[in-house]
Structures are given as structure tokens and as C-alpha cells.
Amino acid sequence: MSPEDVLRPVVVIGGSVLLTLVLVWLADRALVRIDAAHPETPLWGLLRRCRIPLQVALCAALLRGSYDATAVKLIDAHAVGIGQALTLVLIAATAWLVVWAAAAIVESSYSRYAAGARDAARVRRVRTQVTLIQRVVTAVVIVVAAASMLLTFPAMRTVGTSMLASAGLVGIVAGIAAQSTLGNLFAGLQIAFGDMVRIGDTVVVDGEWGTVEEITLTFLTVRTWDERRITMPVSYFTGKPFENWSRGGAQMTGTVLLHLDHSAPVEKMRQRLLEILQECPEWDGRSWSLVVTDTTPSTIVVRALVTARDADTIWTVRCVVRERLLEWLQAEHAYALPRITTAPAQPEVPPARRGDQAGADAGAEPPRG
């Protein structure tokens, strides 16, 4: 074996790898400089995360174009298989690069919009939409890449005509078999662009209160107040009623109900409620009231109404008001707390003794004046 036979594959393969590293390094340095010159745009910094798929794609492309120049007998004997493998790697790496680049563009666009937007509900809506769009783009790229990889095999190209001829029948069968999946898919798109529910919204579904944590094309995840995750198909939100406390504004109004004695000092309770709210930083100052809403033979129902900026904060305000009012009543107006009036029970007289008692009462001497 001559030195040329050894140096040729080393130069071809090593040169491809070295050229890949140099080109990727230059691209990374260029992104660093652009990012430093434009700090208001996070896109260039996010694109730096695409270095690995870029390296794989460039190296596969360079090797795909130059591997047959190595003049190695082993490579020449398996030239078709090696070329096929490099083509598959190139397609997969390109799809990987496109997915990561699209994710960086979407994330950069959302970050710039969220930084300048003042409407929190609008920000959550845009976040939901871009998240679902990113998932759709990823799915499309993966499907196209898989189809391209399959079409590189001669056998797949041969059967392509027959597959296209039966595509209509297969589509009908697949549509019938995947009605639920397709229904969830279209429901996910309807949620994304119909503004029914968004990531970060506070919702009540099936009696569970929580925050929408994730929305995909097929399912939705709700994080409850006790850190549980409820996963349900997105078609649930298009076919059944649910409560969305964040729609139309995050501001909330809450109530605190107290069952008290009829002698409760309602006017003093109003003054105390205002003092408690003024000391509570979670109260937004929009509204408050305290009224008697109902009465029973033993108690009255006093309703304290408070407001807050969102659903999480209204819970805190209600708890503070309930605790502080009860503490104040116990300390200064204990008589206002509900009481249960009881009387000592009379012992029951046996039937045999009732007759004796009646006779004794009849024969007793009447009292004298």
C-alpha cells in the first residue's frame, strides 16, 4: 500500500471534519457578535443552540460529496450502502436543524412580544398559539423527513405508484379508525386560534380548580392547587362547559360567609373589615362590602365581599379576612359567635310509678290558706 493510499482517505475524511468545525466556529462567532450588537433581539443567541445539528449536517454533506474520492477498496465495494447511510444522516440532521431553528425563531418572537405587551391575557393567548404552531411545524418537518428518507430506497420508489393509487381508500379507513385523534387535533387548533383557553388561565373542570400548564394538539394539562396534574383531551374543552376565571380579565371577586349570633355587631364588623383590607397587600382596593344575607332561628349569615387582581390572590384575601374577623370577634365580641341553647333533660317516670304518683297527688291534703 502506497503512502498516497493512506493519505487520501485521511485528507478527505479529516478535511471534511476540519472544514465542518471551522465553518461552524465562524458561524458561531458571527452569531456572538450580532447578539452583542443587538441585545434587544434574543434570536441570535438562541440560534447558537443549533451548533450540533449544523455540524452533523455539514459533515454529512461534505462526506456525501467526497467519500468516493478516498479510493479505498472497502469504501468502493460498499459505495452504495455508504452513500445511502450518509444521505439518511444528512436528511435527519437537516430536519433536526430546521426544528431547532424554528423553535429559536418562535421563542425569540414570543419573548420580544411578551417584553413589550401589557395585557397579560393577550400574552397568554400568543404563547398558546406559538406553542401549538411550533408543534405543528415540528410534526410536519418530521413527516417530510421520514418520507424523504423512505423515498431514498429504490424499493419504496417502486411501490410509490400503487401506494398513491390506494391512498384514497387508505385515507377513508384511517379517518374512520382515528376519529378521536383527528377530533382532538382539530380541537387543539380551535383552542389555539379560538381563544377559548390559554396557557396560564385559571380554570375549573370537573370540580377541580387549577391553572392550565400545557396545551398540545391532542391533550391539555391542568395543574391543581395541590400540585396534581390533570390531563384530559382537548376535545373536552370544545364539547363540555367549563369555568375560565381568566377570560375577560384576571380580576376576581370573592366572598367570606360567617354564621353568627343575632346580636353580632354588624356595623362594627364593617369597620373592622375595612381595617383588615387596608392592612392586606393582596387586596386591590376595587370594592368591598359586608351585609347580612340570611337569617335562621339561631344564627344570621354575614357575607363579606372582597376583590383581588387574580384567582390566586383572591384566595389569600378570603383566608386573611376570615381569620382576622374570627380572631377579632373572639377577642372583643365573643357574644356574637353562634351559641346552642340547651336545657337539662327531665328524668322519665316509669309507667308503674305514674299511677302511684297520681294517687298520691289525689289524696294529698290541699294547701291551707
PLY file of the C-alpha trace (Angstrom):
ply
format ascii 1.0
element vertex 369
property float x
property float y
property float z
element edge 368
property int vertex1
property int vertex2
end_header
0.00 0.00 0.00
1.47 3.30 -1.10
1.55 6.41 1.10
-0.94 8.01 -1.25
-3.46 5.26 -0.48
-3.16 6.11 3.23
-3.09 9.89 2.93
-6.01 10.19 0.52
-8.75 8.90 2.90
-7.17 10.80 5.81
-7.18 14.02 3.80
-10.73 13.50 2.52
-12.32 12.49 5.85
-10.11 14.67 8.06
-10.51 17.63 5.73
-14.30 17.28 5.80
-14.38 17.16 9.59
-11.90 20.04 9.92
-13.78 22.18 7.41
-17.02 21.48 9.28
-15.54 22.59 12.59
-14.09 25.75 11.05
-17.32 26.74 9.32
-19.42 26.12 12.44
-16.94 28.07 14.58
-17.07 31.02 12.20
-20.87 30.93 12.20
-20.91 30.80 16.00
-18.53 33.77 16.28
-20.68 35.73 13.85
-23.80 35.00 15.94
-21.98 36.10 19.10
-21.04 39.44 17.55
-24.51 40.02 16.14
-26.06 39.15 19.51
-23.76 41.61 21.28
-24.63 44.33 18.78
-28.39 43.70 19.06
-29.15 42.70 22.67
-32.81 43.58 22.20
-33.23 40.58 19.88
-32.65 37.20 21.58
-32.82 35.35 18.23
-29.08 35.32 17.56
-28.26 33.93 20.97
-30.93 31.25 20.60
-29.61 30.23 17.17
-26.30 29.28 18.78
-28.06 26.21 20.19
-28.18 24.85 16.62
-24.43 24.22 16.50
-24.63 20.45 16.93
-27.23 19.74 14.19
-25.38 22.19 11.92
-22.13 20.30 12.45
-23.75 16.96 11.71
-25.49 18.27 8.58
-22.35 19.96 7.19
-20.12 16.98 7.91
-22.61 14.56 6.33
-22.97 16.78 3.26
-19.18 17.10 2.80
-18.61 13.38 3.26
-21.51 12.55 0.94
-19.88 14.55 -1.81
-16.31 13.37 -1.31
-16.35 9.85 0.14
-15.90 8.24 -3.29
-12.63 10.17 -3.73
-10.90 8.20 -0.96
-10.00 5.38 -3.39
-10.27 2.82 -0.60
-11.28 -0.63 -1.76
-13.56 -1.21 1.20
-15.40 2.04 0.56
-15.58 1.36 -3.18
-17.02 -2.08 -2.51
-19.78 -0.64 -0.34
-20.16 2.72 -2.05
-23.93 2.37 -2.49
-24.57 1.49 1.16
-22.25 4.22 2.47
-23.84 6.81 0.21
-27.30 5.68 1.34
-26.30 5.95 5.02
-24.79 9.42 4.57
-27.92 10.56 2.74
-30.12 9.37 5.59
-27.89 11.11 8.13
-27.98 14.30 6.06
-31.80 14.29 5.87
-32.17 13.59 9.59
-29.63 16.27 10.55
-31.29 18.82 8.25
-34.70 18.10 9.83
-33.10 18.42 13.28
-31.58 21.76 12.28
-34.87 23.08 10.86
-36.80 22.11 14.01
-34.31 23.81 16.33
-34.06 26.90 14.14
-37.87 27.18 14.01
-38.03 26.80 17.80
-35.46 29.58 18.22
-37.39 31.90 15.88
-40.69 31.22 17.65
-39.19 31.65 21.12
-37.45 34.88 20.09
-40.64 36.32 18.61
-42.64 35.45 21.72
-40.00 36.90 24.06
-39.96 40.22 22.19
-43.75 40.38 22.16
-44.07 39.48 25.86
-41.47 42.09 26.83
-43.44 44.91 25.19
-47.01 43.76 25.85
-49.04 44.99 28.82
-52.10 42.76 28.50
-51.34 39.52 30.36
-54.30 37.74 28.79
-53.09 38.65 25.30
-49.59 37.38 26.15
-51.02 34.03 27.29
-53.04 33.79 24.09
-49.99 34.41 21.90
-47.97 31.94 23.94
-50.60 29.25 23.38
-50.74 29.93 19.66
-46.97 29.95 19.07
-46.56 26.79 21.12
-49.10 24.90 19.02
-47.69 26.36 15.79
-44.24 25.14 16.81
-45.62 21.66 17.45
-47.34 21.64 14.05
-44.14 22.72 12.31
-42.18 20.03 14.14
-44.69 17.36 13.16
-44.67 18.47 9.51
-40.86 18.51 9.35
-40.62 15.04 10.90
-43.19 13.62 8.48
-41.47 15.18 5.46
-38.05 13.98 6.64
-39.35 10.43 7.22
-40.97 10.39 3.78
-37.77 11.69 2.16
-35.71 9.02 3.89
-38.07 6.30 2.73
-38.02 7.56 -0.86
-34.23 7.17 -0.97
-34.73 3.40 -1.09
-35.37 2.09 -4.62
-37.95 -0.39 -3.37
-40.03 2.39 -1.86
-39.96 4.36 -5.12
-41.14 1.27 -6.96
-44.22 0.80 -4.81
-44.95 4.51 -4.74
-47.38 4.37 -7.65
-49.50 1.63 -6.10
-49.47 3.44 -2.75
-50.77 6.63 -4.36
-53.48 4.67 -6.17
-54.80 3.26 -2.89
-54.29 6.46 -0.90
-57.97 7.42 -1.13
-59.18 4.14 0.36
-56.46 4.15 3.00
-57.36 7.73 3.93
-61.01 6.83 4.43
-60.13 3.82 6.57
-57.61 5.81 8.61
-60.11 8.63 9.10
-62.73 6.22 10.45
-60.22 4.47 12.70
-58.74 7.72 14.04
-61.88 9.77 14.62
-60.94 10.51 18.22
-57.38 11.52 17.33
-58.46 13.74 14.45
-61.17 15.27 16.64
-58.58 16.16 19.28
-56.27 17.54 16.58
-58.89 19.92 15.22
-59.99 20.78 18.75
-56.41 21.77 19.56
-56.31 24.10 16.57
-59.69 25.53 17.58
-58.41 26.21 21.10
-55.24 27.83 19.77
-56.95 30.28 17.43
-60.40 30.49 19.03
-59.05 31.94 22.30
-61.16 29.56 24.41
-58.44 28.67 26.90
-54.78 29.69 27.13
-51.65 28.59 28.92
-51.71 30.19 32.37
-55.51 30.53 32.58
-57.23 29.60 35.83
-59.98 27.07 35.10
-62.43 24.81 36.92
-63.03 21.45 35.21
-64.93 18.54 36.75
-64.96 20.37 40.06
-61.16 20.77 40.12
-59.61 24.23 40.33
-56.21 24.76 38.71
-54.02 26.50 36.12
-53.55 25.43 32.51
-49.92 24.30 32.33
-49.57 22.75 28.87
-51.61 22.61 25.66
-50.74 20.26 22.82
-52.59 19.27 19.67
-54.23 16.31 21.43
-54.28 16.87 25.21
-54.27 19.61 27.84
-52.71 19.56 31.31
-54.17 21.41 34.30
-52.03 21.90 37.44
-54.28 21.92 40.50
-53.72 23.99 43.64
-52.26 20.93 45.44
-49.66 20.31 42.68
-51.55 17.48 40.95
-51.73 17.28 37.15
-54.99 16.55 35.39
-54.54 15.51 31.76
-57.58 15.49 29.51
-58.22 15.53 25.74
-58.57 18.98 24.23
-61.93 17.91 22.77
-63.30 18.16 26.32
-62.99 21.94 26.20
-64.85 22.17 22.90
-67.68 19.82 23.84
-68.37 20.47 27.54
-68.84 23.61 29.68
-66.03 24.71 31.97
-65.17 27.77 34.03
-62.37 30.05 32.83
-61.67 32.61 35.54
-59.01 34.38 33.47
-61.11 35.10 30.41
-62.14 38.75 30.09
-59.66 39.85 32.75
-57.92 38.22 35.68
-59.61 40.33 38.38
-61.72 38.32 40.80
-64.40 38.94 43.45
-64.64 36.60 46.43
-66.95 36.15 49.40
-66.48 35.13 53.03
-69.54 33.74 54.83
-69.82 33.83 58.64
-72.61 32.27 60.71
-73.06 34.46 63.81
-75.48 35.14 66.63
-78.31 37.62 66.15
-76.55 40.02 68.50
-73.47 40.35 66.24
-72.31 43.99 65.82
-72.67 44.27 62.06
-71.69 47.93 61.79
-68.53 47.41 63.83
-67.74 44.39 61.66
-67.89 46.63 58.58
-65.36 49.00 60.10
-63.11 46.13 61.14
-63.31 44.58 57.63
-62.12 47.83 56.07
-59.19 47.98 58.51
-58.23 44.40 57.69
-58.33 45.04 53.94
-56.25 48.20 54.24
-53.58 46.15 56.01
-53.74 43.34 53.43
-51.36 43.93 50.47
-53.22 41.40 48.28
-56.42 43.48 48.25
-56.59 45.57 45.07
-58.82 48.28 46.54
-61.57 47.98 43.92
-64.51 47.01 46.11
-65.62 45.64 49.47
-68.82 45.23 51.45
-70.33 43.42 54.43
-74.05 42.64 54.63
-76.42 40.20 56.31
-77.65 37.89 53.57
-79.77 35.40 55.52
-81.19 34.59 58.94
-82.25 31.42 60.74
-83.93 30.90 64.13
-80.49 30.53 65.74
-77.98 32.47 63.55
-77.52 35.11 60.89
-75.37 34.77 57.75
-72.93 37.65 57.26
-71.28 37.96 53.83
-68.02 39.86 53.39
-67.24 40.72 49.75
-63.62 41.41 48.69
-61.71 41.81 45.42
-58.20 40.95 44.18
-56.15 41.05 40.99
-56.35 37.31 40.15
-57.69 33.96 41.28
-54.66 33.02 43.38
-54.68 36.31 45.26
-58.42 36.28 45.96
-57.97 33.01 47.82
-55.35 34.62 50.05
-57.54 37.67 50.73
-60.52 35.50 51.67
-58.44 33.44 54.10
-56.98 36.56 55.72
-60.38 38.20 56.12
-61.93 35.05 57.58
-59.13 34.51 60.09
-58.84 38.14 61.20
-62.60 38.65 61.61
-62.96 35.49 63.70
-59.96 36.45 65.81
-61.43 39.92 66.41
-64.86 38.51 67.32
-63.38 36.02 69.78
-61.29 38.72 71.46
-63.77 41.60 71.66
-67.27 40.30 70.81
-67.44 36.69 71.93
-71.20 37.00 72.42
-71.57 37.34 68.63
-70.34 33.82 67.96
-73.07 31.24 67.36
-74.41 29.57 70.50
-76.52 26.48 71.01
-79.06 26.88 73.84
-79.67 23.68 75.80
-81.81 22.76 78.88
-81.33 19.93 81.42
-83.22 16.80 80.44
-86.08 15.68 82.77
-85.84 12.05 84.00
-88.56 9.83 82.57
-91.03 8.37 85.17
-91.74 4.61 84.75
-95.40 3.74 83.93
-95.89 1.82 87.23
-94.89 4.81 89.29
-97.01 7.20 87.31
-100.24 5.70 88.79
-98.87 5.81 92.33
-97.79 9.34 91.84
-101.23 10.27 90.51
-102.99 8.63 93.52
-100.69 10.35 95.96
-101.42 13.64 94.34
-105.21 12.96 94.57
-105.16 12.02 98.28
-102.88 14.79 99.34
-104.28 17.42 101.63
-104.97 20.63 99.85
-102.89 23.52 100.90
-104.31 25.73 103.58
-104.72 29.33 103.23
0 1
1 2
2 3
3 4
4 5
5 6
6 7
7 8
8 9
9 10
10 11
11 12
12 13
13 14
14 15
15 16
16 17
17 18
18 19
19 20
20 21
21 22
22 23
23 24
24 25
25 26
26 27
27 28
28 29
29 30
30 31
31 32
32 33
33 34
34 35
35 36
36 37
37 38
38 39
39 40
40 41
41 42
42 43
43 44
44 45
45 46
46 47
47 48
48 49
49 50
50 51
51 52
52 53
53 54
54 55
55 56
56 57
57 58
58 59
59 60
60 61
61 62
62 63
63 64
64 65
65 66
66 67
67 68
68 69
69 70
70 71
71 72
72 73
73 74
74 75
75 76
76 77
77 78
78 79
79 80
80 81
81 82
82 83
83 84
84 85
85 86
86 87
87 88
88 89
89 90
90 91
91 92
92 93
93 94
94 95
95 96
96 97
97 98
98 99
99 100
100 101
101 102
102 103
103 104
104 105
105 106
106 107
107 108
108 109
109 110
110 111
111 112
112 113
113 114
114 115
115 116
116 117
117 118
118 119
119 120
120 121
121 122
122 123
123 124
124 125
125 126
126 127
127 128
128 129
129 130
130 131
131 132
132 133
133 134
134 135
135 136
136 137
137 138
138 139
139 140
140 141
141 142
142 143
143 144
144 145
145 146
146 147
147 148
148 149
149 150
150 151
151 152
152 153
153 154
154 155
155 156
156 157
157 158
158 159
159 160
160 161
161 162
162 163
163 164
164 165
165 166
166 167
167 168
168 169
169 170
170 171
171 172
172 173
173 174
174 175
175 176
176 177
177 178
178 179
179 180
180 181
181 182
182 183
183 184
184 185
185 186
186 187
187 188
188 189
189 190
190 191
191 192
192 193
193 194
194 195
195 196
196 197
197 198
198 199
199 200
200 201
201 202
202 203
203 204
204 205
205 206
206 207
207 208
208 209
209 210
210 211
211 212
212 213
213 214
214 215
215 216
216 217
217 218
218 219
219 220
220 221
221 222
222 223
223 224
224 225
225 226
226 227
227 228
228 229
229 230
230 231
231 232
232 233
233 234
234 235
235 236
236 237
237 238
238 239
239 240
240 241
241 242
242 243
243 244
244 245
245 246
246 247
247 248
248 249
249 250
250 251
251 252
252 253
253 254
254 255
255 256
256 257
257 258
258 259
259 260
260 261
261 262
262 263
263 264
264 265
265 266
266 267
267 268
268 269
269 270
270 271
271 272
272 273
273 274
274 275
275 276
276 277
277 278
278 279
279 280
280 281
281 282
282 283
283 284
284 285
285 286
286 287
287 288
288 289
289 290
290 291
291 292
292 293
293 294
294 295
295 296
296 297
297 298
298 299
299 300
300 301
301 302
302 303
303 304
304 305
305 306
306 307
307 308
308 309
309 310
310 311
311 312
312 313
313 314
314 315
315 316
316 317
317 318
318 319
319 320
320 321
321 322
322 323
323 324
324 325
325 326
326 327
327 328
328 329
329 330
330 331
331 332
332 333
333 334
334 335
335 336
336 337
337 338
338 339
339 340
340 341
341 342
342 343
343 344
344 345
345 346
346 347
347 348
348 349
349 350
350 351
351 352
352 353
353 354
354 355
355 356
356 357
357 358
358 359
359 360
360 361
361 362
362 363
363 364
364 365
365 366
366 367
367 368
